[in-house]
Amino acid sequence: MIGRGGKSGSASQPPDLLAYSQEEDTSWLLPYVDVISLLLSFLILALAMSKVDLHRFEKVSAAISKHSPPPSLDVLKQKIDGVIASQHLTDQVKTVVDENGLRMELKNALLFESGQADITPTGRATIDRVGKLLPSIDDRYQIAIEGHTDDVPIHTARFDSNWELSSARAINVLKQFTAAGVDPHRVSAQGYADTRPTSPVQGDAASQARARAENRRVVIRVH
């Protein structure tokens, strides 16, 4: 029946734009999903292989969270370098600021006698002065103390191996830092024995001796 105006009595339904029939070609979906999956895998792989600048990352994170970024470690490095220069220890202590934070390396000859873990008086004075600078830095920074030895085996009544020796040295430095006022919740001690040398032991006897001397060290990381 046709009503007034010549229009049908039943109103026509608007087409469903989301509906599709089985006759429509959807074969493009499979390669599309494959491309997206490959792209996502590539991005994950690129992120895993990239080297993150932690200091720059902290600045971006602080900007997003509207908190002030942690202070630069360059200032702390300058203060520590001043202590090192005043004690004429530039040949015994090295400081570096890299993407992982501040790294300070102390030669074992400065801190310990051969095969011992007790800190020498000279080493104790140096650690005391450096330790007094650390409590002033932002509490978001952590302090890790690493003990490293050379590859010469040790087996004494006190130290069964280089693992015990390197761990004992790191712990004694940690105790010295906490005595200087560093919060014990911010520090950790790690012993690596001879597993992470800085110089390969090779060449003639003199070269091997120099390499072993460089590998015997304590590393303090502020990160």
N, CA, C and O of each residue as an XYZ file, in Angstrom:
892
protein
N       0.859     -1.190      0.000
C       0.000      0.000      0.000
C       0.888      1.231      0.000
O       1.882      1.316      0.720
N       0.493      2.175     -0.831
C       1.277      3.401     -0.948
C       0.548      4.511     -0.234
O      -0.607      4.805     -0.544
N       1.219      5.132      0.725
C       0.596      6.195      1.491
C       0.704      7.516      0.778
O       1.059      7.578     -0.399
N       0.397      8.565      1.495
C       0.466      9.904      0.923
C       1.896     10.253      0.548
O       2.861      9.858      1.202
N       1.980     10.979     -0.486
C       3.297     11.371     -0.962
C       3.926     10.326     -1.835
O       5.039     10.535     -2.318
N       3.242      9.158     -2.073
C       3.768      8.157     -2.970
C       4.881      7.335     -2.390
O       5.580      6.676     -3.160
N       5.114      7.316     -1.048
C       6.186      6.559     -0.420
C       5.646      5.268      0.130
O       4.475      5.179      0.500
N       6.493      4.274      0.185
C       6.094      2.973      0.696
C       5.820      3.091      2.182
O       6.402      3.940      2.858
N       4.936      2.243      2.696
C       4.569      2.297      4.103
C       5.686      1.816      5.000
O       5.771      2.255      6.147
N       6.541      0.936      4.530
C       7.657      0.456      5.351
C       8.916      1.243      5.012
O       9.350      1.259      3.860
N       9.512      1.906      6.028
C      10.719      2.727      5.800
C      11.903      1.826      5.481
O      12.097      0.793      6.121
N      12.694      2.224      4.487
C      13.874      1.432      4.119
C      14.950      1.559      5.188
O      15.186      2.653      5.702
N      15.622      0.419      5.537
C      16.673      0.405      6.557
C      17.988      0.919      5.966
O      18.332      0.572      4.836
N      18.731      1.747      6.722
C      20.037      2.217      6.216
C      21.016      1.049      6.130
O      20.961      0.140      6.958
N      21.890      1.059      5.162
C      22.830     -0.065      5.014
C      23.816     -0.122      6.184
O      24.258      0.911      6.687
N      24.153     -1.341      6.607
C      25.130     -1.559      7.682
C      26.523     -1.523      7.069
O      26.912     -2.417      6.317
N      27.271     -0.462      7.408
C      28.589     -0.282      6.803
C      29.610     -1.294      7.302
O      30.612     -1.546      6.632
N      29.361     -1.887      8.495
C      30.307     -2.837      9.046
C      30.051     -4.254      8.606
O      30.878     -5.141      8.817
N      28.891     -4.470      7.985
C      28.560     -5.834      7.570
C      29.220     -6.152      6.230
O      29.364     -5.287      5.366
N      29.612     -7.399      6.086
C      30.179     -7.844      4.816
C      29.688     -9.254      4.534
O      29.369    -10.020      5.443
N      29.640     -9.554      3.314
C      29.172    -10.887      2.919
C      30.351    -11.805      2.701
O      31.480    -11.353      2.513
N      30.082    -13.100      2.727
C      31.138    -14.075      2.539
C      31.728    -14.005      1.138
O      32.811    -14.529      0.880
N      30.999    -13.349      0.236
C      31.494    -13.275     -1.133
C      32.600    -12.240     -1.285
O      33.323    -12.247     -2.281
N      32.742    -11.320     -0.273
C      33.776    -10.296     -0.377
C      35.153    -10.910     -0.163
O      35.307    -11.848      0.621
N      36.149    -10.380     -0.860
C      37.507    -10.905     -0.810
C      38.225    -10.351      0.421
O      38.455     -9.144      0.503
N      38.580    -11.209      1.376
C      39.332    -10.805      2.582
C      40.719    -11.437      2.608
O      41.339    -11.523      3.668
N      41.198    -11.869      1.479
C      42.503    -12.536      1.442
C      43.653    -11.591      1.779
O      44.752    -12.054      2.085
N      43.428    -10.286      1.732
C      44.472     -9.322      2.046
C      44.784     -9.289      3.531
O      45.845     -8.802      3.923
N      43.877     -9.800      4.375
C      44.089     -9.732      5.804
C      45.314    -10.528      6.254
O      46.056    -10.085      7.131
N      45.525    -11.694      5.658
C      46.625    -12.553      6.082
C      47.991    -11.913      5.855
O      48.784    -11.856      6.795
N      48.306    -11.428      4.648
C      49.606    -10.750      4.486
C      49.722     -9.461      5.306
O      50.815     -9.079      5.722
N      48.584     -8.795      5.534
C      48.618     -7.578      6.346
C      49.034     -7.905      7.781
O      49.874     -7.216      8.360
N      48.448     -8.951      8.347
C      48.802     -9.368      9.702
C      50.262     -9.809      9.764
O      50.955     -9.538     10.745
N      50.733    -10.496      8.705
C      52.133    -10.914      8.673
C      53.078     -9.721      8.689
O      54.085     -9.727      9.398
N      52.755     -8.705      7.912
C      53.605     -7.514      7.856
C      53.646     -6.812      9.211
O      54.715     -6.398      9.660
N      52.488     -6.676      9.866
C      52.437     -6.025     11.174
C      53.233     -6.826     12.197
O      53.943     -6.252     13.023
N      53.116     -8.163     12.145
C      53.856     -9.010     13.088
C      55.355     -8.878     12.882
O      56.110     -8.797     13.852
N      55.802     -8.855     11.609
C      57.226     -8.699     11.326
C      57.738     -7.337     11.777
O      58.843     -7.231     12.308
N      56.938     -6.300     11.567
C      57.336     -4.961     11.982
C      57.470     -4.875     13.496
O      58.418     -4.274     14.002
N      56.526     -5.472     14.224
C      56.585     -5.469     15.680
C      57.800     -6.247     16.175
O      58.470     -5.823     17.117
N      58.082     -7.380     15.543
C      59.249     -8.170     15.939
C      60.541     -7.390     15.702
O      61.463     -7.448     16.516
N      60.606     -6.658     14.583
C      61.795     -5.860     14.290
C      61.991     -4.763     15.335
O      63.116     -4.517     15.772
N      60.908     -4.105     15.737
C      61.017     -3.037     16.723
C      61.468     -3.585     18.075
O      62.277     -2.956     18.756
N      60.953     -4.750     18.469
C      61.365     -5.361     19.734
C      62.840     -5.744     19.681
O      63.572     -5.532     20.647
N      63.278     -6.305     18.557
C      64.675     -6.688     18.407
C      65.591     -5.465     18.432
O      66.658     -5.495     19.046
N      65.168     -4.387     17.760
C      65.980     -3.171     17.751
C      66.097     -2.574     19.145
O      67.158     -2.079     19.528
N      64.999     -2.620     19.909
C      65.034     -2.096     21.271
C      65.933     -2.944     22.160
O      66.664     -2.412     22.996
N      65.881     -4.264     21.983
C      66.701     -5.152     22.808
C      68.186     -4.970     22.521
O      69.004     -5.132     23.427
N      68.556     -4.637     21.282
C      69.958     -4.499     20.900
C      70.492     -3.087     21.121
O      71.700     -2.862     21.050
N      69.602     -2.141     21.387
C      70.046     -0.764     21.551
C      70.680     -0.566     22.912
O      70.403     -1.312     23.851
N      71.527      0.437     23.014
C      72.201      0.784     24.265
C      71.536      2.037     24.816
O      71.610      3.109     24.216
N      70.889      1.890     25.961
C      70.117      2.986     26.529
C      71.023      3.881     27.364
O      71.772      3.408     28.219
N      70.943      5.178     27.103
C      71.648      6.156     27.927
C      70.797      6.390     29.170
O      69.786      7.089     29.116
N      71.213      5.800     30.293
C      70.389      5.840     31.492
C      70.199      7.264     32.012
O      69.120      7.617     32.487
N      71.246      8.075     31.920
C      71.124      9.435     32.422
C      70.117     10.215     31.594
O      69.312     10.964     32.147
N      70.150     10.052     30.275
C      69.186     10.739     29.415
C      67.777     10.178     29.636
O      66.792     10.916     29.614
N      67.701      8.848     29.850
C      66.407      8.227     30.115
C      65.796      8.768     31.407
O      64.587      8.992     31.479
N      66.637      8.979     32.434
C      66.136      9.515     33.692
C      65.602     10.932     33.504
O      64.599     11.295     34.119
N      66.245     11.730     32.678
C      65.766     13.081     32.423
C      64.408     13.065     31.739
O      63.513     13.825     32.110
N      64.247     12.187     30.725
C      62.961     12.086     30.026
C      61.882     11.598     30.977
O      60.769     12.125     30.992
N      62.223     10.571     31.785
C      61.259     10.036     32.739
C      60.850     11.095     33.754
O      59.676     11.189     34.112
N      61.802     11.886     34.217
C      61.481     12.934     35.177
C      60.592     13.999     34.555
O      59.693     14.526     35.210
N      60.846     14.320     33.277
C      60.014     15.322     32.601
C      58.578     14.834     32.452
O      57.635     15.609     32.610
N      58.412     13.550     32.147
C      57.066     12.997     31.980
C      56.338     12.964     33.317
O      55.155     13.295     33.394
N      57.047     12.565     34.368
C      56.427     12.452     35.693
C      56.392     13.784     36.437
O      55.897     13.855     37.561
N      56.922     14.852     35.804
C      56.924     16.205     36.380
C      57.728     16.264     37.676
O      57.430     17.069     38.559
N      58.764     15.398     37.792
C      59.691     15.468     38.910
C      61.030     15.987     38.386
O      61.357     15.832     37.209
N      61.782     16.595     39.271
C      63.095     17.095     38.858
C      64.033     15.926     38.589
O      64.023     14.948     39.336
N      64.845     16.009     37.535
C      65.783     14.911     37.241
C      66.872     14.846     38.287
O      67.149     15.848     38.946
N      67.506     13.678     38.461
C      68.607     13.585     39.429
C      69.765     14.465     38.990
O      69.976     14.649     37.791
N      70.512     15.006     39.926
C      71.616     15.901     39.566
C      72.693     15.168     38.779
O      72.843     13.949     38.869
N      73.427     15.945     38.014
C      74.475     15.366     37.191
C      75.587     14.791     38.058
O      75.955     15.363     39.083
N      76.110     13.655     37.629
C      77.227     13.036     38.346
C      78.555     13.694     38.001
O      79.575     13.401     38.626
N      78.549     14.575     37.017
C      79.787     15.271     36.666
C      80.298     16.120     37.838
O      81.505     16.245     38.042
N      79.369     16.698     38.598
C      79.766     17.510     39.748
C      80.438     16.643     40.803
O      81.464     17.020     41.369
N      79.846     15.466     41.064
C      80.452     14.543     42.032
C      81.812     14.070     41.539
O      82.744     13.934     42.333
N      81.937     13.818     40.244
C      83.223     13.388     39.679
C      84.285     14.462     39.909
O      85.419     14.141     40.264
N      83.927     15.738     39.710
C      84.892     16.809     39.918
C      85.363     16.869     41.371
O      86.541     17.102     41.639
N      84.423     16.654     42.319
C      84.802     16.675     43.737
C      85.727     15.504     44.071
O      86.711     15.667     44.792
N      85.401     14.325     43.541
C      86.247     13.161     43.803
C      87.621     13.344     43.161
O      88.638     12.993     43.759
N      87.652     13.892     41.946
C      88.936     14.155     41.291
C      89.771     15.137     42.107
O      90.998     15.039     42.135
N      89.101     16.091     42.777
C      89.834     17.017     43.637
C      90.472     16.309     44.821
O      91.606     16.607     45.197
N      89.730     15.359     45.412
C      90.292     14.570     46.517
C      91.479     13.750     46.032
O      92.506     13.670     46.706
N      91.332     13.143     44.863
C      92.395     12.304     44.302
C      93.655     13.125     44.042
O      94.765     12.691     44.352
N      93.470     14.331     43.461
C      94.629     15.180     43.163
C      95.309     15.666     44.439
O      96.535     15.755     44.499
N      94.505     15.982     45.467
C      95.094     16.497     46.707
C      95.939     15.443     47.414
O      96.863     15.777     48.155
N      95.620     14.171     47.184
C      96.386     13.093     47.801
C      97.394     12.475     46.829
O      98.011     11.453     47.130
N      97.554     13.104     45.665
C      98.529     12.649     44.663
C      98.295     11.168     44.308
O      99.221     10.358     44.308
N      97.034     10.845     44.008
C      96.660      9.457     43.718
C      96.115      9.289     42.296
O      95.382      8.340     42.021
N      96.470     10.202     41.400
C      95.928     10.136     40.046
C      96.369      8.870     39.310
O      95.691      8.424     38.384
N      97.496      8.291     39.715
C      97.951      7.047     39.083
C      97.267      5.820     39.692
O      97.339      4.731     39.122
N      96.616      5.980     40.825
C      96.015      4.856     41.531
C      94.484      4.825     41.415
O      93.869      3.773     41.591
N      93.877      5.971     41.120
C      92.416      6.055     41.078
C      91.998      6.685     39.753
O      92.578      7.680     39.318
N      90.985      6.097     39.117
C      90.468      6.615     37.849
C      88.959      6.750     37.952
O      88.282      5.838     38.427
N      88.422      7.899     37.504
C      86.979      8.125     37.514
C      86.484      8.353     36.090
O      87.142      9.018     35.290
N      85.329      7.798     35.789
C      84.732      7.915     34.453
C      83.225      8.052     34.618
O      82.624      7.322     35.407
N      82.604      8.975     33.887
C      81.154      9.082     33.810
C      80.735      8.606     32.425
O      81.132      9.185     31.414
N      79.925      7.544     32.386
C      79.445      7.022     31.114
C      77.940      6.840     31.189
O      77.291      7.346     32.104
N      77.377      6.103     30.205
C      75.926      5.931     30.153
C      75.375      5.137     31.334
O      74.170      5.153     31.583
N      76.254      4.440     32.066
C      75.811      3.649     33.218
C      75.962      4.384     34.540
O      75.571      3.855     35.580
N      76.515      5.577     34.527
C      76.704      6.326     35.762
C      78.160      6.685     35.981
O      78.940      6.786     35.034
N      78.517      6.878     37.246
C      79.901      7.209     37.614
C      80.620      5.947     38.045
O      80.121      5.190     38.877
N      81.793      5.724     37.477
C      82.622      4.561     37.828
C      83.963      5.051     38.355
O      84.646      5.845     37.709
N      84.331      4.567     39.536
C      85.614      4.918     40.133
C      86.403      3.642     40.387
O      85.941      2.758     41.109
N      87.573      3.545     39.806
C      88.414      2.357     39.939
C      89.617      2.677     40.819
O      90.340      3.645     40.580
N      89.820      1.843     41.845
C      90.952      1.995     42.761
C      91.849      0.773     42.633
O      91.390     -0.364     42.743
N      93.117      1.020     42.401
C      94.069     -0.085     42.305
C      94.207     -0.780     43.651
O      94.185     -0.134     44.698
N      94.347     -2.086     43.617
C      94.464     -2.849     44.854
C      95.682     -2.443     45.678
O      95.666     -2.516     46.907
N      96.743     -2.011     44.983
C      97.958     -1.616     45.705
C      97.689     -0.449     46.643
O      98.388     -0.285     47.643
N      96.682      0.362     46.331
C      96.331      1.493     47.189
C      95.582      1.025     48.427
O      95.720      1.622     49.494
N      94.784     -0.040     48.298
C      93.870     -0.434     49.366
C      94.349     -1.624     50.189
O      94.115     -1.676     51.397
N      95.020     -2.585     49.544
C      95.278     -3.858     50.213
C      96.719     -4.328     49.985
O      97.346     -4.018     48.972
N      97.209     -5.074     50.950
C      98.446     -5.814     50.752
C      98.135     -7.062     49.916
O      96.982     -7.485     49.835
N      99.151     -7.639     49.306
C      98.952     -8.800     48.451
C      98.317     -9.952     49.225
O      98.815    -10.358     50.274
N      97.207    -10.474     48.692
C      96.534    -11.612     49.293
C      95.755    -11.300     50.552
O      95.308    -12.216     51.242
N      95.579     -9.991     50.875
C      94.878     -9.601     52.092
C      93.623     -8.798     51.753
O      93.494     -8.263     50.652
N      92.701     -8.722     52.716
C      91.462     -7.966     52.516
C      91.336     -6.797     53.481
O      90.369     -6.039     53.409
N      92.305     -6.638     54.387
C      92.278     -5.513     55.323
C      92.779     -4.262     54.611
O      93.816     -4.292     53.948
N      92.038     -3.158     54.750
C      92.382     -1.926     54.054
C      93.599     -1.278     54.698
O      93.699     -1.194     55.922
N      94.517     -0.823     53.862
C      95.728     -0.165     54.350
C      95.383      1.226     54.899
O      94.333      1.772     54.560
N      96.238      1.802     55.732
C      95.973      3.151     56.257
C      95.785      4.190     55.145
O      94.901      5.041     55.238
N      96.615      4.124     54.091
C      96.457      5.075     52.981
C      95.109      4.877     52.300
O      94.414      5.849     52.002
N      94.736      3.622     52.052
C      93.446      3.343     51.430
C      92.290      3.772     52.309
O      91.281      4.267     51.808
N      92.423      3.588     53.613
C      91.354      3.981     54.533
C      91.137      5.493     54.511
O      89.997      5.958     54.537
N      92.222      6.258     54.463
C      92.097      7.717     54.426
C      91.417      8.171     53.135
O      90.593      9.086     53.152
N      91.768      7.523     52.006
C      91.149      7.882     50.730
C      89.663      7.553     50.730
O      88.845      8.373     50.314
N      89.313      6.362     51.191
C      87.909      5.954     51.214
C      87.099      6.847     52.147
O      85.947      7.165     51.853
N      87.689      7.252     53.266
C      86.993      8.132     54.202
C      86.629      9.457     53.532
O      85.509      9.946     53.683
N      87.571     10.034     52.797
C      87.323     11.331     52.177
C      86.325     11.215     51.030
O      85.461     12.075     50.859
N      86.447     10.154     50.250
C      85.477      9.942     49.166
C      84.101      9.595     49.743
O      83.076     10.067     49.250
N      84.089      8.760     50.799
C      82.827      8.361     51.399
C      82.038      9.518     51.960
O      80.808      9.472     51.971
N      82.713     10.562     52.429
C      82.008     11.719     52.964
C      81.320     12.539     51.871
O      80.427     13.334     52.164
N      81.730     12.352     50.611
C      81.074     13.052     49.509
C      79.802     12.336     49.053
O      78.883     12.974     48.540
N      79.746     11.030     49.234
C      78.634     10.251     48.683
C      77.286     10.523     49.340
O      76.283     10.548     48.627
N      77.197     10.731     50.668
C      75.869     10.973     51.240
C      75.198     12.234     50.718
O      73.983     12.381     50.854
N      75.960     13.148     50.123
C      75.380     14.404     49.653
C      74.684     14.268     48.305
O      73.968     15.182     47.896
N      74.876     13.148     47.603
C      74.261     13.004     46.287
C      72.818     12.563     46.438
O      72.415     12.076     47.495
N      72.045     12.732     45.385
C      70.627     12.400     45.382
C      70.404     10.948     45.787
O      71.122     10.051     45.345
N      69.387     10.725     46.645
C      69.174      9.371     47.165
C      68.592      8.421     46.129
O      68.390      7.242     46.418
N      68.314      8.930     44.900
C      67.889      8.023     43.830
C      69.062      7.234     43.260
O      68.863      6.242     42.559
N      70.274      7.668     43.557
C      71.457      6.950     43.089
C      71.817      5.834     44.053
O      71.746      6.007     45.269
N      72.202      4.692     43.510
C      72.671      3.556     44.293
C      74.185      3.418     44.121
O      74.756      3.900     43.144
N      74.818      2.757     45.079
C      76.271      2.613     45.073
C      76.611      1.136     45.145
O      76.251      0.455     46.106
N      77.303      0.642     44.134
C      77.721     -0.763     44.086
C      79.241     -0.821     44.172
O      79.944     -0.094     43.470
N      79.734     -1.691     45.037
C      81.178     -1.852     45.236
C      81.571     -3.234     44.733
O      81.036     -4.245     45.187
N      82.512     -3.269     43.790
C      82.920     -4.521     43.153
C      84.374     -4.842     43.501
O      85.247     -3.978     43.418
N      84.620     -6.079     43.887
C      85.978     -6.543     44.104
C      86.438     -7.412     42.951
O      85.722     -8.319     42.527
N      87.643     -7.137     42.437
C      88.197     -7.886     41.299
C      89.624     -8.328     41.650
O      90.366     -7.591     42.299
N      89.997     -9.531     41.217
C      91.350    -10.049     41.427
C      91.976    -10.397     40.079
O      91.327    -10.303     39.037
N      93.246    -10.801     40.115
C      93.875    -11.312     38.896
C      93.578    -12.806     38.771
O      92.793    -13.358     39.543
N      94.210    -13.449     37.796
C      93.912    -14.854     37.530
C      94.839    -15.825     38.256
O      94.805    -17.026     37.990
N      95.666    -15.318     39.171
C      96.549    -16.198     39.941
C      95.728    -16.836     41.057
O      95.158    -16.113     41.875
N      95.650    -18.165     41.120
C      94.824    -18.813     42.162
C      95.365    -18.523     43.553
O      96.564    -18.323     43.747
N      94.447    -18.505     44.517
C      94.826    -18.321     45.915
C      94.127    -19.397     46.743
O      92.971    -19.738     46.493
N      94.836    -19.916     47.715
C      94.251    -20.920     48.606
C      94.969    -20.826     49.943
O      96.021    -21.433     50.149
N      94.371    -20.043     50.858
C      94.962    -19.845     52.180
C      93.948    -20.265     53.242
O      92.822    -20.660     52.938
N      94.381    -20.167     54.490
C      93.479    -20.531     55.580
C      92.290    -19.578     55.658
O      91.220    -19.958     56.135
N      92.471    -18.342     55.193
C      91.393    -17.346     55.271
C      90.574    -17.277     53.986
O      89.358    -17.087     54.027
N      91.252    -17.435     52.837
C      90.565    -17.313     51.550
C      90.795    -18.577     50.736
O      91.917    -18.877     50.330
N      89.721    -19.304     50.509
C      89.830    -20.560     49.770
C      90.048    -20.330     48.278
O      90.615    -21.185     47.597
N      89.597    -19.169     47.759
C      89.751    -18.865     46.330
C      89.670    -17.362     46.142
O      89.473    -16.610     47.096
N      89.827    -16.935     44.896
C      89.715    -15.517     44.584
C      88.298    -14.986     44.788
O      88.107    -13.782     44.957
N      87.316    -15.861     44.773
C      85.935    -15.429     45.031
C      85.816    -14.885     46.452
O      85.249    -13.813     46.664
N      86.355    -15.630     47.434
C      86.289    -15.161     48.810
C      87.108    -13.892     49.012
O      86.697    -12.991     49.744
N      88.278    -13.822     48.355
C      89.137    -12.652     48.503
C      88.466    -11.403     47.933
O      88.427    -10.367     48.596
N      87.937    -11.491     46.709
C      87.313    -10.321     46.084
C      86.074     -9.885     46.853
O      85.825     -8.687     46.991
N      85.291    -10.839     47.356
C      84.084    -10.492     48.114
C      84.442     -9.825     49.433
O      83.806     -8.848     49.829
N      85.468    -10.352     50.123
C      85.873     -9.763     51.400
C      86.381     -8.338     51.213
O      86.101     -7.472     52.042
N      87.111     -8.087     50.152
C      87.610     -6.732     49.907
C      86.458     -5.773     49.632
O      86.448     -4.656     50.149
N      85.487     -6.197     48.823
C      84.337     -5.335     48.535
C      83.543     -5.046     49.801
O      83.095     -3.918     50.006
N      83.365     -6.048     50.649
C      82.607     -5.865     51.886
C      83.332     -4.917     52.831
O      82.691     -4.090     53.480
N      84.655     -5.018     52.922
C      85.404     -4.128     53.804
C      85.331     -2.678     53.329
O      85.258     -1.762     54.148
N      85.350     -2.462     52.013
C      85.183     -1.096     51.497
C      83.775     -0.597     51.794
O      83.591      0.565     52.155
N      82.786     -1.467     51.644
C      81.397     -1.095     51.961
C      81.285     -0.663     53.428
O      80.653      0.349     53.731
N      81.896     -1.425     54.332
C      81.845     -1.072     55.753
C      82.495      0.288     56.007
O      82.031      1.071     56.835
N      83.563      0.544     55.287
C      84.242      1.830     55.458
C      83.355      2.978     54.978
O      83.348      4.051     55.582
N      82.614      2.757     53.902
C      81.697      3.783     53.400
C      80.553      4.034     54.379
O      80.216      5.185     54.656
N      79.958      2.969     54.901
C      78.858      3.157     55.849
C      79.348      3.845     57.128
O      78.614      4.619     57.742
N      80.589      3.559     57.522
C      81.150      4.246     58.687
C      81.341      5.736     58.417
O      81.324      6.551     59.339
N      81.526      6.088     57.123
C      81.695      7.491     56.748
C      80.362      8.210     56.595
O      80.334      9.414     56.343
N      79.241      7.475     56.747
C      77.930      8.120     56.703
C      77.059      7.750     55.534
O      75.965      8.298     55.402
N      77.491      6.837     54.672
C      76.670      6.406     53.543
C      75.549      5.501     54.049
O      75.794      4.593     54.844
N      74.327      5.746     53.592
C      73.173      4.939     53.992
C      73.390      3.486     53.566
O      73.590      3.230     52.379
N      73.358      2.527     54.498
C      73.590      1.123     54.113
C      72.541      0.558     53.167
O      72.788     -0.456     52.513
N      71.364      1.197     53.080
C      70.333      0.726     52.154
C      70.660      1.081     50.707
O      70.014      0.584     49.786
N      71.655      1.934     50.504
C      71.982      2.376     49.152
C      73.218      1.692     48.586
O      73.576      1.928     47.432
N      73.876      0.850     49.378
C      75.129      0.255     48.923
C      75.000     -1.259     48.830
O      74.199     -1.874     49.534
N      75.792     -1.839     47.960
C      75.863     -3.293     47.813
C      77.301     -3.678     47.515
O      78.064     -2.874     46.980
N      77.675     -4.909     47.858
C      79.034     -5.410     47.632
C      78.962     -6.644     46.746
O      78.116     -7.516     46.945
N      79.853     -6.708     45.771
C      79.871     -7.815     44.817
C      81.311     -8.263     44.590
O      82.203     -7.434     44.407
N      81.533     -9.564     44.601
C      82.853    -10.109     44.309
C      82.862    -10.847     42.992
O      82.045    -11.743     42.777
N      83.783    -10.481     42.097
C      83.838    -11.069     40.758
C      85.094    -11.911     40.535
O      85.275    -12.465     39.450
N      85.959    -12.016     41.534
C      87.202    -12.786     41.383
C      87.949    -12.302     40.141
O      88.176    -11.102     39.992
N      88.340    -13.228     39.237
C      89.082    -12.842     38.027
C      88.229    -12.952     36.771
O      88.766    -13.055     35.669
N      86.875    -12.930     36.925
C      85.994    -13.183     35.783
C      85.777    -11.972     34.889
O      85.266    -12.119     33.779
N      86.154    -10.774     35.342
C      85.937     -9.564     34.542
C      87.216     -8.731     34.468
O      87.271     -7.630     35.016
N      88.232     -9.246     33.800
C      89.491     -8.489     33.704
C      89.345     -7.292     32.772
O      88.561     -7.319     31.823
N      90.100     -6.257     33.051
C      90.129     -5.094     32.165
C      91.210     -5.222     31.100
O      91.113     -4.606     30.039
N      92.236     -6.017     31.376
C      93.338     -6.201     30.432
C      93.603     -7.697     30.249
O      93.643     -8.436     31.233
N      93.783     -8.150     29.019
C      94.108     -9.563     28.808
C      95.526     -9.877     29.269
O      96.451     -9.095     29.050
N      95.681    -11.012     29.898
C      97.000    -11.431     30.379
C      97.687    -12.185     29.243
O      97.391    -13.354     28.998
N      98.596    -11.516     28.556
C      99.279    -12.119     27.420
C     100.609    -11.407     27.199
O     100.906    -10.405     27.849
N     101.406    -11.939     26.270
C     102.706    -11.356     25.981
C     103.789    -11.901     26.887
O     103.666    -12.995     27.436
N     104.863    -11.117     27.039
C     105.985    -11.561     27.869
C     105.640    -11.408     29.352
O     104.546    -10.968     29.705
N     106.578    -11.774     30.201
C     106.339    -11.762     31.644
C     106.023    -10.368     32.156
O     105.159    -10.202     33.018
N     106.722     -9.356     31.629
C     106.486     -7.985     32.082
C     105.083     -7.521     31.709
O     104.407     -6.876     32.511
N     104.636     -7.851     30.478
C     103.292     -7.463     30.044
C     102.225     -8.169     30.870
O     101.215     -7.564     31.229
N     102.441     -9.428     31.171
C     101.486    -10.162     31.989
C     101.394     -9.583     33.401
O     100.309     -9.503     33.977
N     102.539     -9.183     33.952
C     102.544     -8.600     35.293
C     101.771     -7.287     35.320
O     101.033     -7.019     36.268
N     101.941     -6.454     34.267
C     101.209     -5.182     34.205
C      99.713     -5.439     34.082
O      98.910     -4.769     34.731
N      99.336     -6.409     33.249
C      97.912     -6.715     33.065
C      97.287     -7.211     34.368
O      96.176     -6.813     34.718
N      97.986     -8.060     35.069
C      97.453     -8.575     36.336
C      97.313     -7.445     37.362
O      96.356     -7.424     38.137
N      98.264     -6.511     37.367
C      98.170     -5.373     38.292
C      96.949     -4.512     37.984
O      96.298     -4.012     38.902
N      96.630     -4.333     36.700
C      95.454     -3.553     36.327
C      94.158     -4.292     36.668
O      93.147     -3.667     36.989
N      94.192     -5.608     36.599
C      92.977     -6.385     36.887
C      92.677     -6.458     38.380
O      91.529     -6.673     38.768
N      93.686     -6.283     39.213
C      93.465     -6.273     40.663
C      92.974     -4.883     41.063
O      93.754     -3.932     41.098
N      91.702     -4.770     41.358
C      91.124     -3.444     41.584
C      89.803     -3.557     42.340
O      89.211     -4.631     42.446
N      89.365     -2.421     42.856
C      88.030     -2.269     43.432
C      87.322     -1.187     42.623
O      87.867     -0.104     42.413
N      86.116     -1.485     42.176
C      85.329     -0.557     41.368
C      84.125     -0.089     42.187
O      83.387     -0.896     42.751
N      83.946      1.225     42.238
C      82.794      1.805     42.915
C      81.903      2.444     41.849
O      82.332      3.339     41.122
N      80.681      1.980     41.769
C      79.739      2.465     40.758
C      78.609      3.248     41.436
O      77.964      2.748     42.358
N      78.383      4.458     40.977
C      77.241      5.256     41.414
C      76.287      5.323     40.221
O      76.609      5.920     39.193
N      75.119      4.710     40.363
C      74.211      4.562     39.212
C      72.772      4.773     39.633
O      71.867      4.688     38.802
